[in-house]
Amino acid sequence: MLGATAFVEHFPYLGIFLLLVLGDVGLPFPEDATLILSGFLIAQKVTKPLPTLLVVYSGLLVTDFSLYWVGKKYGRRVVEHRRFRRIISSERLSRLEEKFKRWGIWVVFFGRHLLGLRAQIFLAAGVMKMPALKFLVADAASAILTITLMVGIGFWGGNSIQILQKDVKRIEHIGVVVFMILFAGWIFYNYFKNKRELEQKNKKHFEL
């Protein structure tokens, strides 16, 4: 994970795209975490908004369609494939097929926002031989909502850190000023205290 983070720092746009692809093939790079990271990078001015959003959007569509294509290629045999049987079971596929028969493309549209079911739904859409254009339209529309939410969270978090850093610096500056005022006050206090003690001492000396 540290290696991937370093790669993203040096090649942010390519890094974001690769994180989405690697997460799609089962590596521990959750899609939502990558989207939040993208928003954070925008807030920190590491990447520019438009290129980042284009990379993220295209990355989502490519990875989603790849799962759809696998489902369409293997059909119900996808549950026997050594890589994808860990994602979807025969029982889950049967339940999703019923959902697709009832709700059609709306399963794709709303299912994209269900963490844990997302990949299963895309595979099932392929198994059900949903027309590619319908799948892409539903997924593309839904992905806009996903990006808005997740990238927005990352952007807000990045801005919050910047605000916090500014507040910390402001507090540090205020602390320095307060310290200087207190120090100056202590000097003046001791000066006038010593001066008064000296005057009183001299007064008593003259009285004697």
N, C-alpha and C positions, 0 to 999 in steps of 0.2 A: 504493500500500500504506500509506503514511503517513497519507493521508486516511482510509482505512478504519479504521486504528488509532485515530485521533482520534475518529472517529464512535463506535467501540465504547466509548471512554472516557466519552463524554457520554451515550450511549444504549446501555448494555451489552447488555441483553436483545434489543432490536431489532437491534442491531449483530451479535450472534452469529447470529441467525436469517438476516439478510441475507447474511452471509459464507457460510453454508451454501448459500443459494440461488444466490448469484453463482458459487460454486465449481461448482455443478451445471450452470450454463450455459456453463462453459468458461473463466471468468476465473481468474487465478492465486491462488485462495484454497483450498488443499487442505483437504479435510474433516478429516483427522487433525490438521492444524495448528490448525484452528479449535476442535476438541475439546480439544486440549492447552491452548490459550489460555483456554478456559472453565474448566478446572481451575485454572489459574494465577490467574484473576480471583476464583475462590472462595477460594483460599488467601490472597489478598491482601485479602479482605473487601470487594472492589469489588462483587461480586454475592453473593446468598444462594444456598445450595446447591439447595434445592428448586425455586425458579423457574428457575434456570439449567439444571438437569437436565431440567425439563419443556420449556423452550424448545429445548434441544439435541435431545431425543428427538423432539418434534414436527417439528423442522426436518429431521431425518434421514428420517423417514417421508414427509414431504411431497416432499422432493427425490428420494428413491428411487422413490416412486410416480409422480412426474412422468416419469421416464425409462421406467418400465414402461409408462405410458400412451402415450408417444410410440412405443415399439416395437409396442404393440398397435394403434395407429392406422395406422401406415405399413406394418406388416408387413415383409417382406423389402426393401421399397423404402427402408427406413431407411438402407441402405448407400449409397443414391444421394442422400440429403438432404445439402445443402451444409454443414449444421452438424454432423450426426451421422456423416457418412461419415469424419470425422477421428477419431471415437471407435472405430468398429467397421468392419472390412472384411468383404467377402463371405466370405472364407476363414475368418476368425475366427468369424463368425456360424454358418457350417456346422459348425465344430467344437463350438461351444457347444450347438447344437441336438442334436448327438449326446450330449453330456453330460446335457442335460435329459431326453432320452428314456431315459437309463440311470438317472439319479439323482433326477430330479424336483426337488422343493422343496429338497433338500439342497444343490443347486448354489447356490441363493440364500443359504441359511443360512451355508455355509462361504465362498462367493464374496465375501460382503460384506467379509471380512477380507483380501482379496487386492488390494493397492494396484495400480492400473493395469487390473485386470480388473473391478473393481466396477461401473462404469458400463456396460461391455459386457454383463455378466451381466444387469443390470436391463433393458437394451434387449432382449436375447435372450429374457428371460422374457415380455416383452410380445409379441414376434414369435411365440413359441410358443403364444400365447393361453392362458397359465397363468391359472386362475381368480384374480380379484383378491383374494378372501379368502385363498386359499392363499398368494399372494405376500405379502400384508400380515402374515399370521401368521408366516411364515418370516423375513421381514425384521425385524419387530418384535422377535422373540426374539433374532435375531442382533445387532440394534442395541444391545441391552442389554449384550452382551459388549463391543462396540466402545466404548461410552460408558464402561463400567467401566474398561477398559484405558487409553484415551487421556485421558479426564478425570482418571483417577487419576494418570497420569504428570505432567500439568500441575499437579495439586494437590500432589503430592510435591515437584515442582520449586519451586513457590511457597513451600512450607513450608521447604524447604532454604535458600532465599534469606533467609527471615526468621530462621532459626537462624543463618545465616552473619552476618547483620547484627547480631544480638544478640551473637554471639561476637566480632565486630570491636569493638563498643562495649565489651564486657567486657575485651577485650585493651587497648583504649585506656585504660580506667579503671585497669587493673593497671599499665599503663605509666606513667601519671601518678603513681600511688602509689609505684612503684619509683623513679621520678625524684626524687620528694620525699624519699624515704628516703635515696637516694644523696646528694642535695644537702645534707640535714641532716647526714649523716655526714661529708661534706666540710667543712662549717662547723665541726663539733665537732672534727674531726681537726686542722684548722688552728688552732683556738682552743687546744687542749691542746698542740699542737706549739709554737706561739708562746709559750705560758705556760711550758713547760718550758725553752725556749731562754732566756727572760727570767730564769727562776730560776737556770739555770746561769750566766748572765752576771753576775747579782747575787752569786752564790756566789763566783765567781772574783774579783769586785771586792772583796769583804770579805776574801778570803784575801790579797790583795795589801796 
